[in-house]
Amino acid sequence: FVGIPLYFVDLQDDLDDFGFEDYGPDCDSMRITAFLDIPGQDNLTPLARLEKYAFSDNVFNRQIIARGLLDVFRDFSNNEEDFLTVMEIVVRLSEDAEPTVRTELMEQIPPIAIFLQESRPKFPTAFFEYLMPIVVRYLTDVNNQVRKAGQEALLILLEQDLVAQSDIENKVCPILLDLSAPDSDDEYKVEAVNIICKMASMLSRTTVEHMLLPRFCELCSDGKLFQVRKICAANFGDICNAVGQEATERLLIPKFFELCSDSVWGMRKACAECFMAVSYTTSPEVRRSKLSPLFISLISDTCRWVRQAAFQSLGPFISTFANPSSAGLYIREDGTLSIRPSAQDVNSNSCQPSDNITVMSSSANAALSSSEQPMEIKPESSTEETSAEVHTKLSEDLNKDPREESSDCCASPGEESSRVCQGDKAAAGVTEATKESSFPELSSRLPSAEDVFNTFLYWRPPLPDISQDLELLQFKAEKHNDACSVPCSNCVASSEIKKVLESLQEHIDDPDVQAQVQVLSAALRAAQFDSVGDCETKKMEESSDNLQNKMILDETAISDAACNQVQGDTLSSPASQDDISDQSSTSVLKSMDIIPQPLLDQYLSMTDPARAQTVDTEIAKHCAYSLPGVALTLGRQNWHCLKDTYETLASDVQWKVRRTLAFSIHELAVILGDQLTAADLVPIFNGFLKDLDEVRIGVLKHLYDFLKLLHADKRREYLYQLQEFVVTDNSRNWRFRYELAEQLILILELYNPNDVYDYLRHIALTLCSDKVSEVRWISFKLVVAILQKFYANSASALGLNFINELVVRFRHCSKWVGRQAFAFICQAVVEEECMPVDQFVEHLLPSLLSLASDPVPNVRVLLAKALRQTLLEKAYFKSVGNPHLEAAEETILALQSDRDQDVSFFATIKLKQNNMDSITIEKQN
């Protein structure tokens, strides 16, 4: 120990002298190996001293060297000979018998590799020749701590793409395959499986599929260690994503079925947790036919923890069935959901069929687009038919001559097809639309104003052209009507219909056949309408509902009661329309072919109070969390399936459930569109406004996003309610008011200057007097934004009134913080250029300059900053002969000789123009 300095033993004072006490991640200037540069009694060079301490008998010395290897490479890698010497020392040090030394060394490998990659490109092969073999060797080290360090280092290197493909295939993967072999040690096998699963996402698909996937499949069936199977189950989704759809369906799905039926409940729970990731990589057919029944088995598992995990994953799993395009939406690059621009569909005169994507009609998308930017994009029509108007139209249709109805249905389909997409039958309705060639009017004109949106016609499926069949049937019906004078004549005519319907029953799965059944029923109902008594009409309407339900559900043949079948059509009356909307969602979903019905039934049952007792006390919160994804999957046409569930969640006794809905109501509004939002979401939104602060904050954070989706008249109703946000349950909850000010800055664009002056101005001035400084400062920016709103919209009279109010309220405020706020507002007005300069110098500048005589230094400091950093830097005040420049310069000279040092400092310092953007104004109390 002669040549070893004493501070390497126990002398803490010497350690402190050399900076070891202060060394840390935040200390860039201090090097652990600084002692190598200090001349000692040995008179050795730094490199020789490094070698001496690296192989010292004192473990602490070797640990210090291993910990400071990055600094060593920085010092010695400039010379190639010294660099190679250091590399040899590192290799020898990696064979140290002390595990702590090897662990310290391995922790330094990733930063050294990054350093060599970025700063020392002249040594391109040094890492692969010297350091990579150490990493591979440590994967099989006998010490657990060293192996863990080696595994972490390998993952970092793979993530940074520092490992060559050849090393992965020839060195890393063979080692991992040996460690995970059936005859391998249990501890090594578990660690190897874990590292295989973690590195799969960092490797190429070819490497994973050919080298790691076979072993992974074997490990999924490992009957010796349940820990191995559990790791495989927990990371199953990552492996599926790494290998892609084809390999997943061919090799992994059978293994996934085995894990989902494992005897250990922890395996089944892990499978339920990763179910969405697995479903995401499969085709729609596999997702529907195989994964859906498998998930149902998990959600009805005997173990409560498995059921709990399954219910938590139910909503995300349903969301994998989603097709945003079918709802007229698209996902932006940043992941947010947005409304598809209507111009895309207006340019295309007809909807194009697609296997996977349904494009909304131009008129529907016009309505959608108008809801996203109501202030900028006008909808083609601002009116919507009420239910009464729809019922009137229905009554008129029922009294038409059968030949006239036939003509309306078949000869003038341009009006009908402009409202309904003729693409994917899963999103457009029960039937496919007819071909474009059948509608000459469609390509010759765009939808008129009244065609933009119609509740009845929008959801009604388009009717195919079967006019010849109708004429034949109507002729027979009229013949029987002339021959019979009793109500039973209807049955004679209906017998002909029964034959046709029975012949179509064999092909009821065909959407075209379903449409024919609808049209035939509607036409004959209209033909017989006048001759049917009130009692008979009631019976016919009841049986028509049964007929429609049976047709959609594909369950039974047409009823034998032919007289009642003649009257059959779901849209025959307002009563039957309500019956359809109230019936089970089974018929809608099966015809729409969106998601399996059992999945929706289980999801809707999550609001059942019994579930909270048998599954999870927070199951309603998980239901609320995933509801927007489920709504996107079903589409707005199936919103009635979720409406009751949403209302139940919105009135849940747990505020966490309501809070979850409040945070996502703006996204749900985008999915549903403006009509459904106004009808179903606005009442719930109003309820959230009066809820607890924990719930209101969810609404407040996205207040602008929700309000911009409403129509202008509906949006104005919230002007008065906005001031309710100023009052909170706890006055100390200042962040609530801060968020309100931020939202109001955005909301200004949604209202006209008069509304801003009458309503929002009062809220802004109230927030400017808040007790919390942070709230006041953001409110000053709101005041500036309001002033900018007035002058940008040529409302100079309102702007002048607002300026006068600011002068009275802040310039002449008895408290110095108010006068300081006036200086800040004036500075921000000049910076943002939110009003004409001549208006500023006339109405604000004199009051601003008068603050030079204020008795409080903090006010004069902000005045000095406003003049020197902002006002005098503007071109207007730099122009020669400016009458206002002299007054500003006199004020600056007075402030430069101020008795307060801070005031004189900020009045004297002149900042460079290129640094103006980086200046932040100090907030002083």
QUIMO-V28383 format. One record per residue. N is the residue number from 1. PHI is phi in whole degrees, -180 to 180 (* if undefined). OMEGA is omega in degrees with one decimal (NA if undefined). NEAR is the number of other C-alpha atoms within 8 Angstrom. Layout:
# QUIMO-V28383
n/phi/omega/near
N/PHI/OMEGA/NEAR
N/PHI/OMEGA/NEAR
This chain:
# QUIMO-V28383
n/phi/omega/near
1/*/-175.4/3
2/-65/-174.4/4
3/-86/-177.1/6
4/-95/178.3/6
5/-59/-175.5/8
6/-65/-176.1/8
7/-70/175.8/10
8/-85/-178.6/10
9/-100/-176.0/7
10/-137/-171.4/6
11/-77/-178.4/9
12/-67/180.0/7
13/-63/178.4/7
14/-66/176.3/9
15/-61/178.7/12
16/-65/-179.6/10
17/-62/-176.9/7
18/-94/170.5/8
19/89/-179.0/9
20/-65/-179.0/9
21/-67/-175.2/6
22/-93/-176.8/7
23/-74/179.9/11
24/-169/-177.6/5
25/-65/-179.1/5
26/-91/-177.7/5
27/-104/-176.0/8
28/-79/-173.8/6
29/-85/-176.3/4
30/-93/178.6/8
31/-112/177.6/9
32/-63/-176.1/11
33/-92/179.2/10
34/-63/-179.1/9
35/-65/179.9/7
36/-66/-178.2/10
37/-91/-175.7/6
38/-92/179.6/6
39/-62/179.4/8
40/-119/-179.0/7
41/-72/-175.7/5
42/-83/-178.6/6
43/56/179.7/6
44/-93/173.5/8
45/-72/179.4/6
46/-56/-179.1/8
47/-67/177.9/8
48/-67/178.0/8
49/-66/176.2/10
50/-60/-179.5/10
51/-64/-179.2/9
52/-64/-177.9/8
53/-74/179.9/10
54/-66/-178.5/12
55/-119/177.8/8
56/-71/176.2/9
57/-74/179.1/4
58/-84/-178.0/6
59/-62/-178.3/9
60/-63/178.1/8
61/-63/-178.5/11
62/-67/176.7/13
63/-64/178.8/11
64/-62/179.1/10
65/-64/-179.6/12
66/-64/-179.2/14
67/-70/-177.6/11
68/-104/-177.4/11
69/-63/179.9/11
70/-62/176.2/10
71/-65/178.6/10
72/-62/179.4/10
73/-66/177.2/11
74/-63/-175.8/8
75/-82/-169.6/7
76/-112/-176.5/10
77/-86/176.7/10
78/-74/178.8/8
79/-108/-174.4/7
80/-65/-179.1/7
81/-67/177.2/6
82/-65/-179.7/11
83/-63/179.1/12
84/-66/177.2/8
85/-65/177.8/8
86/-62/179.3/11
87/-62/178.2/9
88/-66/176.9/8
89/-64/179.3/10
90/-64/-179.7/8
91/-63/178.9/11
92/-68/179.5/8
93/-69/179.0/13
94/-68/178.5/10
95/-97/-179.2/7
96/-60/-178.0/9
97/-76/-178.6/5
98/-84/-177.9/7
99/-61/-179.1/10
100/-65/177.8/8
101/-67/179.7/14
102/-64/178.1/15
103/-65/177.5/11
104/-60/-179.9/11
105/-65/-177.6/13
106/-66/178.8/13
107/-67/180.0/10
108/-92/-176.8/12
109/-63/-179.6/10
110/-59/178.1/11
111/-63/176.7/8
112/-65/179.9/11
113/-64/177.7/11
114/-65/178.6/9
115/-63/179.3/9
116/-66/-179.2/12
117/-70/-173.8/10
118/-91/-170.6/7
119/-108/-176.2/6
120/-129/-179.2/10
121/-69/-179.9/8
122/-75/175.1/4
123/-118/-171.9/7
124/-69/-175.2/9
125/-104/-176.0/6
126/-62/-178.1/8
127/-65/-176.5/10
128/-70/-177.5/9
129/-84/-172.6/8
130/-111/-170.4/10
131/-90/-177.4/11
132/-62/175.8/10
133/-60/177.8/9
134/-66/179.6/10
135/-61/-179.4/12
136/-65/-178.7/12
137/-66/-178.2/8
138/-72/176.2/10
139/-65/179.4/11
140/-115/-179.1/7
141/-64/-177.2/9
142/-75/-178.6/6
143/-90/-177.0/7
144/-64/-178.7/7
145/-65/178.7/8
146/-67/178.4/15
147/-62/178.3/13
148/-60/178.8/9
149/-64/177.7/11
150/-66/178.3/14
151/-66/178.0/10
152/-64/178.3/8
153/-64/179.7/13
154/-63/179.4/9
155/-64/178.2/10
156/-64/-179.9/9
157/-65/177.7/12
158/-68/179.9/12
159/-65/178.2/8
160/-84/179.3/6
161/58/-179.2/7
162/-103/-178.7/10
163/-103/-179.8/10
164/-69/-179.7/7
165/-62/179.0/6
166/-65/177.8/7
167/-67/178.5/9
168/-64/-175.4/10
169/-77/-172.9/11
170/-99/-176.0/8
171/-119/-173.4/10
172/-73/-176.3/10
173/-62/177.0/11
174/-58/178.3/9
175/-63/-178.8/10
176/-67/177.8/11
177/-68/177.1/11
178/-67/-178.2/8
179/-70/-178.9/11
180/-98/178.9/13
181/-65/-178.4/8
182/-57/-177.9/4
183/-91/-178.8/4
184/-76/177.3/10
185/-63/-174.7/7
186/-60/-178.0/7
187/-65/178.3/6
188/-65/-177.5/10
189/-66/179.9/13
190/-61/179.5/11
191/-66/-179.6/8
192/-66/178.4/12
193/-63/-179.4/15
194/-62/-178.1/9
195/-72/176.9/9
196/-63/-178.9/10
197/-66/-177.8/12
198/-73/-176.5/10
199/-87/-177.3/10
200/-61/-178.4/11
201/-73/-177.6/11
202/-100/-177.6/8
203/-103/178.0/9
204/-71/-178.1/8
205/-62/-179.3/9
206/-64/-179.5/7
207/-64/-179.0/10
208/-65/-174.5/13
209/-69/-174.7/11
210/-90/-174.0/8
211/-107/-172.3/10
212/-104/-174.9/12
213/-63/178.0/9
214/-58/180.0/9
215/-68/178.5/10
216/-61/178.8/10
217/-65/176.7/11
218/-65/-178.0/8
219/-68/177.5/11
220/-63/179.7/12
221/-106/-179.6/9
222/-63/-177.7/10
223/-92/-176.7/5
224/-89/-175.0/4
225/-119/176.1/8
226/-73/177.2/9
227/-62/179.2/7
228/-66/179.8/13
229/-65/-179.2/14
230/-67/177.1/11
231/-64/178.1/10
232/-63/-179.3/13
233/-67/-178.0/14
234/-67/-177.2/12
235/-108/-175.2/11
236/-63/-179.7/12
237/-64/178.6/12
238/-65/178.6/11
239/-66/178.0/11
240/-60/179.1/15
241/-66/-177.9/12
242/-75/-175.0/11
243/-98/176.4/13
244/92/-170.9/10
245/-68/-173.0/11
246/-63/-179.9/7
247/-68/178.8/11
248/-63/-177.5/13
249/-71/-176.8/11
250/-82/-172.6/8
251/-116/-169.8/9
252/-87/-177.8/11
253/-60/175.2/9
254/-59/178.0/9
255/-68/178.6/11
256/-65/176.5/11
257/-63/178.7/9
258/-65/-179.3/9
259/-67/-179.7/13
260/-70/177.4/12
261/-110/-179.5/7
262/-64/-178.6/9
263/-73/179.0/5
264/-88/-174.9/7
265/-67/177.8/10
266/-62/177.3/8
267/-69/-179.0/15
268/-65/177.4/14
269/-65/178.5/13
270/-64/177.6/11
271/-65/178.6/14
272/-63/-178.3/14
273/-70/-178.3/12
274/-103/-174.1/14
275/-63/-178.2/12
276/-63/-179.3/12
277/-64/177.6/11
278/-68/-179.4/12
279/-63/-177.1/11
280/-64/-176.3/7
281/-95/-179.5/11
282/-105/178.0/11
283/-77/178.6/7
284/-58/-179.4/7
285/-66/178.9/7
286/-67/-179.8/10
287/-61/-176.7/11
288/-81/-171.2/11
289/-83/-174.7/8
290/-111/-173.7/9
291/-73/-178.7/10
292/-63/176.0/11
293/-62/178.4/9
294/-65/179.6/10
295/-69/177.7/11
296/-61/177.3/10
297/-66/178.0/8
298/-72/-176.3/13
299/-74/175.0/11
300/-111/-178.6/7
301/-64/179.5/9
302/-72/-178.6/6
303/-88/-178.2/7
304/-64/-177.4/9
305/-68/175.8/9
306/-68/178.6/16
307/-62/179.4/15
308/-62/178.1/12
309/-66/-179.5/11
310/-67/178.6/14
311/-65/176.9/13
312/-67/-179.9/11
313/-94/-175.8/13
314/-63/179.9/10
315/-61/176.3/14
316/-59/178.2/11
317/-66/177.5/11
318/-61/-178.3/13
319/-65/177.7/11
320/-71/175.3/10
321/-84/-170.3/10
322/-72/171.1/12
323/-135/-174.5/10
324/-56/-177.6/11
325/-64/-179.1/11
326/-68/177.4/13
327/-99/-178.6/13
328/73/-178.6/12
329/-119/173.1/12
330/-150/-178.4/10
331/-102/-179.2/10
332/-74/179.6/8
333/-65/179.1/5
334/-84/175.9/5
335/91/-179.2/6
336/-84/-179.3/7
337/-90/-177.8/10
338/-140/-179.8/9
339/-85/-179.2/11
340/-68/180.0/11
341/-60/-176.7/9
342/-72/-176.7/12
343/-62/-178.9/8
344/-64/-177.2/9
345/-87/177.7/15
346/-66/-179.5/10
347/-67/176.7/6
348/-92/-170.8/8
349/-72/178.8/10
350/-142/178.3/11
351/-80/-179.3/12
352/-96/179.0/8
353/-66/178.1/9
354/-149/-179.5/8
355/-73/-172.0/5
356/-117/-172.3/6
357/-124/175.6/10
358/-111/179.7/15
359/-92/-179.0/12
360/-70/177.3/14
361/-68/-177.1/13
362/-64/-179.3/16
363/-68/179.0/15
364/-65/-179.9/12
365/-69/175.8/14
366/-63/177.8/14
367/-67/179.3/13
368/-65/-177.7/14
369/-64/180.0/14
370/-65/-179.8/11
371/-78/-179.3/13
372/-79/-179.9/10
373/-127/-174.1/10
374/-66/-178.1/14
375/-83/-174.5/9
376/-113/-176.3/5
377/-115/-179.4/8
378/-86/173.1/7
379/-70/-179.4/10
380/-67/177.6/10
381/-148/-179.2/9
382/-98/-177.6/5
383/-107/178.3/5
384/-137/-179.7/8
385/-65/176.3/9
386/-79/179.6/7
387/-62/178.7/7
388/-65/179.2/7
389/-67/178.0/8
390/-64/179.5/11
391/-65/176.6/10
392/-62/178.9/8
393/-62/179.1/8
394/-63/-179.9/10
395/-63/178.1/9
396/-63/-179.8/8
397/-65/-176.6/9
398/-68/-176.8/10
399/-93/-179.8/9
400/-72/170.4/9
401/-64/-178.3/8
402/-57/179.5/11
403/-70/176.9/8
404/-67/179.2/8
405/-67/177.0/11
406/-60/178.9/12
407/-65/-178.9/10
408/-66/-175.2/9
409/-75/-169.0/10
410/-113/-174.7/12
411/-90/-179.4/8
412/-127/-176.7/10
413/-83/-179.4/10
414/-61/178.7/10
415/-66/-177.8/10
416/-73/-174.1/10
417/-74/177.9/12
418/-71/-177.5/13
419/-98/-172.9/16
420/-123/179.2/16
421/-68/179.5/14
422/-109/-178.0/14
423/-104/-174.4/14
424/-61/-177.7/14
425/-69/179.7/11
426/-71/-179.3/10
427/-112/-174.7/12
428/-86/-179.0/14
429/149/-176.7/12
430/-78/-173.1/12
431/-118/172.0/12
432/-79/176.6/14
433/-77/177.4/12
434/-76/-173.5/10
435/-69/-176.8/6
436/-66/-178.3/8
437/-65/179.3/5
438/-79/-175.1/6
439/-125/-179.8/11
440/-66/-178.0/9
441/-72/-172.0/7
442/-65/-178.0/14
443/-84/-176.6/9
444/-99/-179.5/6
445/-150/173.7/6
446/-94/-179.1/8
447/-60/176.8/11
448/-79/-174.5/7
449/-63/-177.0/7
450/-77/-179.5/8
451/-91/-172.8/11
452/-61/-179.9/14
453/-152/179.2/13
454/-145/-172.9/10
455/-56/-177.8/11
456/-72/-175.3/7
457/-71/-178.5/11
458/-68/-177.4/10
459/-89/-177.9/9
460/-75/178.7/8
461/-68/179.3/14
462/-65/-175.2/11
463/-105/-179.5/11
464/-75/-177.2/10
465/-86/175.0/8
466/-131/-173.6/8
467/-63/-178.5/9
468/-64/177.9/6
469/-64/179.8/7
470/-64/-179.6/11
471/-61/179.7/9
472/-64/-177.9/8
473/-68/179.5/10
474/-68/177.8/12
475/-63/178.1/8
476/-67/-179.5/9
477/-65/179.0/11
478/-66/179.0/8
479/-62/179.6/8
480/-72/178.5/12
481/-66/178.7/11
482/-69/-175.7/7
483/-81/-174.5/7
484/-116/178.6/9
485/-109/-179.0/7
486/-112/-179.7/5
487/-58/-179.1/9
488/-68/175.7/7
489/-58/176.8/12
490/-61/-179.4/11
491/-68/178.3/10
492/-63/178.6/9
493/-65/-177.3/12
494/-71/179.7/13
495/-62/176.0/10
496/-65/178.6/9
497/-63/-178.2/12
498/-59/179.5/11
499/-62/-179.5/8
500/-66/-178.5/8
501/-64/178.3/10
502/-66/177.9/10
503/-71/178.5/7
504/-82/-174.2/10
505/-62/-179.7/9
506/-65/-177.5/6
507/-114/-174.4/7
508/-67/178.9/11
509/-69/-179.1/7
510/-73/178.7/7
511/-58/179.0/10
512/-64/179.1/9
513/-67/176.9/11
514/-59/178.9/14
515/-65/178.4/13
516/-63/178.4/11
517/-62/178.9/10
518/-62/-175.2/11
519/-67/178.9/9
520/-62/-179.7/10
521/-65/-178.3/13
522/-65/-177.8/12
523/-66/-179.2/12
524/-70/175.5/12
525/-63/179.1/12
526/-67/-179.2/14
527/-67/-176.3/11
528/-98/-168.7/9
529/-60/-174.0/9
530/-70/-173.3/7
531/-95/-175.1/6
532/-102/177.9/9
533/-75/-178.5/6
534/-63/-178.6/6
535/-64/-179.2/6
536/-67/179.0/8
537/-61/-179.6/10
538/-62/179.5/8
539/-64/-178.0/9
540/-66/179.4/14
541/-66/179.0/14
542/-64/-178.7/9
543/-72/178.2/12
544/-65/176.3/15
545/-62/179.0/14
546/-63/179.7/8
547/-62/-178.2/13
548/-64/180.0/12
549/-62/-179.4/9
550/-67/179.7/12
551/-64/-176.7/11
552/-74/-176.6/11
553/-79/180.0/10
554/57/-173.0/8
555/-104/-170.9/6
556/-131/177.5/6
557/-80/180.0/7
558/-68/-177.2/10
559/-60/178.7/7
560/-73/-179.0/4
561/-76/-173.2/6
562/-65/-179.7/12
563/-63/179.8/11
564/-75/-179.1/12
565/-67/-177.4/15
566/-59/-175.6/13
567/-85/-165.2/15
568/-76/162.2/18
569/-165/-175.2/13
570/-63/-175.3/11
571/-95/-172.4/7
572/-69/-176.2/12
573/-156/175.3/10
574/-58/-179.1/8
575/-64/-179.7/6
576/-68/176.5/13
577/-62/179.3/11
578/-66/179.9/8
579/-62/-179.0/9
580/-65/-178.7/9
581/-68/-179.1/7
582/-91/-175.1/6
583/-75/-177.4/6
584/-61/-179.4/6
585/-73/-177.7/7
586/-59/-175.1/8
587/-62/-177.7/10
588/-66/-173.6/9
589/-68/-178.1/13
590/-69/177.8/13
591/-72/179.4/11
592/-76/176.2/11
593/58/-178.9/8
594/-100/178.6/11
595/-134/176.6/12
596/-62/-176.7/11
597/-61/179.3/9
598/-58/178.7/7
599/-65/179.5/12
600/-66/178.6/9
601/-61/178.8/8
602/-66/179.9/8
603/-66/179.6/11
604/-66/180.0/9
605/-78/-178.7/8
606/-67/176.9/11
607/-88/178.5/12
608/-68/179.9/7
609/-57/179.6/6
610/-65/178.4/6
611/-63/179.9/13
612/-64/-179.7/12
613/-86/-174.0/8
614/-100/-175.6/7
615/-119/-173.6/11
616/-156/179.8/9
617/-68/179.6/8
618/-107/-178.4/7
619/-66/178.2/15
620/-66/177.6/12
621/-66/176.9/10
622/-65/176.4/10
623/-63/-179.8/13
624/-66/-177.6/12
625/-64/-175.8/9
626/-96/-176.0/10
627/-62/176.9/10
628/-59/177.7/11
629/-66/177.5/12
630/-68/178.4/13
631/-64/176.9/13
632/-65/180.0/14
633/-66/-178.3/14
634/-72/-177.2/12
635/85/-177.1/13
636/-66/179.5/11
637/-69/178.3/8
638/-112/-179.3/10
639/-61/-179.8/11
640/-61/177.5/8
641/-70/-176.1/8
642/-106/-172.8/10
643/-59/-179.0/9
644/-64/178.3/8
645/-64/180.0/9
646/-65/179.0/10
647/-67/176.7/9
648/-65/179.1/9
649/-66/-178.8/13
650/-66/178.6/10
651/-107/-179.5/7
652/-64/-177.5/9
653/-72/179.3/4
654/-82/-178.5/6
655/-69/177.7/10
656/-66/177.7/8
657/-68/179.2/13
658/-65/178.3/14
659/-63/178.4/12
660/-61/178.4/13
661/-65/-178.5/12
662/-64/-179.5/14
663/-73/-176.2/12
664/-116/-175.0/10
665/-66/178.9/12
666/-70/176.7/11
667/-70/178.1/9
668/-65/177.7/10
669/-65/176.6/14
670/-63/-178.0/13
671/-68/-173.7/13
672/-82/-176.8/12
673/89/-171.1/12
674/-70/-177.7/14
675/-67/179.9/7
676/-68/177.3/10
677/-62/-179.8/12
678/-64/-175.9/9
679/-81/-169.6/8
680/-113/-175.4/9
681/-91/-177.5/11
682/-60/176.8/9
683/-60/177.9/8
684/-69/176.3/10
685/-60/178.2/11
686/-64/176.8/8
687/-67/177.9/8
688/-65/-179.9/13
689/-63/-178.0/8
690/-104/-175.7/7
691/-85/176.2/8
692/-65/178.6/9
693/-61/178.9/8
694/-64/177.4/8
695/-88/-178.0/15
696/-63/-178.9/14
697/-64/176.6/11
698/-65/176.3/13
699/-68/-175.1/14
700/-67/-177.2/10
701/-63/179.8/10
702/-125/-178.0/11
703/-62/179.5/10
704/-63/-178.8/10
705/-62/-179.7/8
706/-79/-176.2/11
707/-65/-177.5/8
708/-70/178.5/14
709/-85/-178.7/14
710/-89/174.5/13
711/-70/-172.5/10
712/-60/-178.6/8
713/-68/177.5/6
714/-71/-179.0/8
715/-68/-179.0/11
716/-65/-179.2/8
717/-65/-176.9/8
718/-91/-178.5/8
719/-60/-178.2/11
720/-73/-177.2/8
721/-75/-178.4/8
722/-63/-178.4/8
723/-70/177.0/9
724/-68/178.8/7
725/-69/-179.4/9
726/-66/-180.0/10
727/-91/-179.5/7
728/-123/178.3/9
729/-64/-179.4/6
730/-124/-176.8/5
731/-65/178.8/7
732/-78/179.8/4
733/-79/-175.1/8
734/-70/180.0/9
735/-65/176.3/7
736/-64/179.5/9
737/-70/176.2/12
738/-63/178.5/12
739/-65/177.6/10
740/-61/179.3/12
741/-63/178.8/14
742/-63/179.7/10
743/-69/-180.0/13
744/-64/176.9/11
745/-60/178.6/10
746/-77/-175.0/8
747/-69/-178.1/9
748/-54/-176.3/12
749/-71/-177.1/8
750/-86/-175.2/7
751/-125/179.6/9
752/-80/-176.2/8
753/-57/-179.5/11
754/-65/177.7/7
755/-66/178.6/10
756/-63/-178.6/12
757/-69/-174.7/10
758/-77/-171.6/8
759/-118/-172.2/10
760/-73/-179.7/11
761/-61/-178.9/11
762/-65/179.2/9
763/-64/-179.2/10
764/-63/-179.2/12
765/-68/176.1/10
766/-66/179.1/8
767/-67/178.6/13
768/-67/179.2/11
769/-103/-177.9/7
770/-66/-179.6/9
771/-72/-176.2/6
772/-94/-176.0/7
773/-61/-178.4/8
774/-59/179.2/7
775/-66/-179.6/16
776/-64/-175.9/13
777/-66/177.2/9
778/-70/178.2/11
779/-71/176.1/14
780/-63/176.2/12
781/-66/176.0/10
782/-64/178.2/13
783/-61/178.6/12
784/-63/179.0/12
785/-64/177.6/11
786/-65/178.4/12
787/-62/177.1/12
788/-65/178.4/10
789/-63/-178.8/11
790/-63/-175.4/13
791/-74/177.7/12
792/-70/-179.9/9
793/-107/175.7/7
794/59/175.8/6
795/-103/-175.2/10
796/-66/178.6/8
797/-65/176.7/6
798/-66/178.4/11
799/-63/179.8/11
800/-66/176.7/8
801/-63/179.4/8
802/-67/178.3/9
803/-64/178.6/10
804/-61/178.3/9
805/-68/177.5/8
806/-65/179.8/10
807/-63/-179.6/12
808/-68/-172.5/9
809/-78/-173.2/9
810/-112/-177.2/11
811/-64/-178.4/12
812/-102/178.9/8
813/-69/-179.9/10
814/-74/179.0/5
815/-97/-175.6/6
816/-67/179.6/9
817/-66/176.7/8
818/-69/178.0/12
819/-69/175.2/14
820/-64/178.0/12
821/-62/178.8/10
822/-64/177.4/13
823/-64/178.9/13
824/-66/179.9/12
825/-63/179.1/12
826/-63/178.3/11
827/-63/179.8/12
828/-67/177.7/10
829/-62/179.0/11
830/-69/-179.2/10
831/-63/-177.2/7
832/-82/-178.2/6
833/52/-174.2/8
834/-89/176.6/12
835/-150/179.8/11
836/-59/-177.0/7
837/-64/-178.9/8
838/-64/175.9/6
839/-69/-179.5/9
840/-66/-176.7/10
841/-68/-179.5/10
842/-85/-170.6/8
843/-107/-174.8/10
844/-115/-174.0/12
845/-61/179.1/9
846/-59/178.8/9
847/-67/178.9/10
848/-67/-177.7/12
849/-68/-179.9/10
850/-69/177.7/8
851/-72/179.9/11
852/-63/179.4/10
853/-99/-179.7/6
854/-67/-177.5/9
855/-74/-176.7/4
856/-95/-178.4/7
857/-61/-178.2/9
858/-62/177.4/8
859/-70/-179.4/14
860/-68/177.2/14
861/-62/-179.4/12
862/-68/174.5/11
863/-65/178.5/15
864/-61/177.8/13
865/-64/-178.3/11
866/-62/-178.6/13
867/-74/-173.4/13
868/-75/-173.6/15
869/-86/-173.6/11
870/-122/-169.8/12
871/-64/-176.0/11
872/-74/176.5/11
873/-89/179.5/10
874/-79/-176.2/8
875/-63/-178.0/7
876/-61/-177.6/7
877/-85/176.5/11
878/-91/-177.5/10
879/-69/-178.4/7
880/-72/178.3/4
881/84/178.4/5
882/-69/-176.7/10
883/-67/-177.6/6
884/-90/-179.3/8
885/-67/-178.3/10
886/-63/179.2/8
887/-66/178.9/8
888/-67/-179.8/11
889/-68/177.0/8
890/-63/177.6/8
891/-64/178.8/10
892/-63/179.1/12
893/-62/178.4/9
894/-65/179.5/9
895/-72/178.4/13
896/-66/177.5/11
897/-99/-179.2/7
898/-65/-179.0/9
899/-71/177.9/6
900/-87/-175.3/7
901/-65/-179.3/7
902/-65/178.9/7
903/-64/-179.7/15
904/-66/179.8/13
905/-64/-177.4/9
906/-71/175.5/11
907/-81/-177.5/15
908/-94/-174.1/8
909/-64/179.1/7
910/-120/-176.2/6
911/-84/178.6/7
912/-74/-175.6/6
913/-64/-176.9/6
914/-75/178.3/5
915/-103/-174.7/8
916/-66/-175.6/9
917/-71/-175.7/5
918/-93/-176.1/5
919/-83/173.3/6
920/-116/-176.3/4
921/-75/178.4/4
922/-67/177.8/4
923/-101/-176.6/4
924/-112/178.7/4
925/-98/NA/4
